Amino acid sequence: MQELVSEIRHWRCQVSQAKLLRSTGKVTKVIGITVEVKGISAGIGQVCDIYIPGERNPVMAEVVGFQEDSSILMPLGELRGIYPGCTVVPRNEALIIGVGEGLLGRVLDGMGRPIDGEDITLQEAYSVNNPPPDPLQRKRISEVFTTGVRAVDALMTCGQGQRIGIFAGSGVGKSTILGMMARFCSADLNVIALIGERGREVREFIENDLGPDGMKRSIVVTATSDQPALVRLKGAFVASAIAEYFREQGKNVLLFMDSITRFAMAQREVGLAVGEPPATKGYTPSVFSLLPKLLERSGSSENGTITAFYTVLVEADDMNEPIADAVRGILDGHIVLSRELAAQGHYPAIDVLNSVSRLMANLVKPDQLQAASRLRQLLATYKQSEDLINIGAYVKGSNSNIDEALKYHNKILNFLCQDINERSDYNETIKKLIFSLKG
């Protein structure tokens, strides 16, 4: 009886708070990529529909700010056709997407809608704007996550639920290494977000880098560079929400996001449009507050894990530019790709000396940790003396450390190089690491 009374009170409260009439407004002004509306009552992040006479479907827009008695909206679609006087109706909710097992093997747009030609049977609706897991409810990272990439598994071992940044300039092989991980990793499924990519590269990535085998266990969310800034932002949050849904089903999910830099550029575009002052290198303050809200959503929870790799496109190969510096401080490690190594035909072009996994020491056995440390020392010694060696100025026997580095250098390079179609088993990788350092 008490439970029934409690239930009645709950629904009475819901009915009393329900809004039976929806306020409508009118478009008063369109400036740049924003739309000013008067007459609506909607909070930041809520979705509204803009009705254009003669058009079958309304244009979705999101409230991004306020100015005096006007609401500032940014369309989640094309501005074309919107003019002063168009009717605006708030939905009184934030963006919601459909989720379920039917998403596997599919390609979605930045709003979570299929773009590969077929409808999807989905199980439930899921909010795009979710808070990160409670810090005290996150499971500790204790199990190794195998990527199938030898250099990563041996020298910067990742754990299930870890978040790693892949830092590189353009054209150094980010997409290639992401494709290798998606095909070879130990995750139950992959969620891949292509944010701000060129339209040409989406199909190339799916067919060449991911391949049929990788696509079967993947969900691809794409918001290309020609899409509105808000759609590019939503693409990142949609991919995170899909990964969260499967994590709460007890899955171990691999989340790829390429790239965080273009996500930050989209938020800068939104911030400047609503009047934020530019700060570091033109990025608005909201960029640096939004980054942790996105990046902290991945990781482990009570039910499952999201192991995440976020690519960072560094301008002019400057690893200390604002976005790279901010992201590096949030994540649990970073992999740096070297243009110099790529030019030498060394793939994957991972700069081992500048890459690190902050959790490796807690995940691997002492013999692997010792071997990885020794390999780094040998590489560092060779790099310091490389100029002397290349011009023939070094005399063998002058320095025992350099002699040892020369002795093992070719073995180390052979270990670190890997064909894009070669899958490396984790146990075999560790054996090869230790063997490559034996005389």
Secondary structure, DSSP 8 states (H G I E B T S, - for coil): -HHHHHHHHHHHHHHHH--SS---EEEEEEETTEEEEES----TT-EEEEE-TT-SS-EEEEEEEEETTEEEEEESS--TT--TT-EEEE-SS--EEEESGGGTT-EE-TTS-B-SSS----SEEEES------GGGS----SEE--S-HHHHHHS-EETT-EEEEEE-TTSSHHHHHHHHHHH---SEEEEEEES--HHHHHHIIIIIIHHHHHHTEEEEEE-TTS-HHHHHHHHHHHHHHHHHHHHTT-EEEEEEE-HHHHHHHHHHHHHHTT----GGG--HHHHHHHHHHHTTSEE-SS-EEEEEEEEE-GGG-TTSHHHHHHHHHSSEEEEB-HHHHHTT-SS-B-GGG-EETTHHHHS-HHHHHHHHHHHHHHHHHHHTHHHHHTT---TTS-HHHHHHHHHHHHHHHHH---TT----HHHHHHHHHHHT--
